[in-house]
């Protein structure tokens, strides 16, 4: 009689363990089916502030940027535009930020950000404007922003 009770108990424990494993697998599958939420502009702005600070750390607070139309630039972050997060593709965005060089010349840089709210990376940066004069324009095609020549 005791053997049957022990066997029944072990069988019940084994089944409940299998059921728990099945439920855990279902939960993982449900998580994979739920699309990841895109990052908010505030999350991206905070990431970009940390990124520019890290990039400026070895240069006395100045970020070094290669200018394809001139000399390398020494820039200081003034502000990140927090009015909108522009989507350029799947999990791809751009964010504008204003910088100044030591002489006071203004630069609007566009940062190309990839990822979701969990992990972001800067894939590229471009100089959008110099003292308010654009080097390129943005046009929205079917919900995605594309760069076009001036």
Residue, then its C-alpha position, 0 to 999 in steps of 0.5 A: x500500500x505504501x509503495x502505491x502511495x509513493x508511486x502515485x506521489x512520484x507520478x503526480x510530481x513527475x506529471x506536474x513537473x512536465x506540466x510546468x515545463x509545458x507551461x514555461x515553453x508556452x510562455x516562451x513561445x507567447x513572448x516570441x510572438x509578441x512584437x518588441x515595442x519600439x524605443x521611445x524618443x526619451x530612451x533614445x535621447x538618454x542613450x545618445x547623451x551617454x553615447x556622446x559623453x563616452x565618445x567625448x571622454x578622451x577629448x576633454x569633453x569634445x566629440x571628434x567627428x569626421x567631416x567628409x566635406x572638410x577637416x575633422x570636427x571637434x564638437x560639443x553636444x548642445x541638445x538632442x531633439x526630443x520632438x520625434x523619433x523618425x523611423x528609417x526601417x525595421x528597428x532603425x531610426x534617426x535622431x537629430x542633435x545640435x552641436x557647436x565647435x570651439x568657434x561657435x559654429x553650429x552643426x546639426x548631426x543625425x544619428x542612425x540608431x538601430x535596435x529596440x528598447x533593450x539594446x541600441x547602437x549607433x550605426x552611423x552619424x551624418x552632418x545634416x546642417x552647418x549653421x542652418x544650411x542643409x546638406x541633405x533633406x528628409x522625405x517620408x515614403x510610406x512611413x519610413x524616412x529617406x534622405x535625399x540630396x539637396 
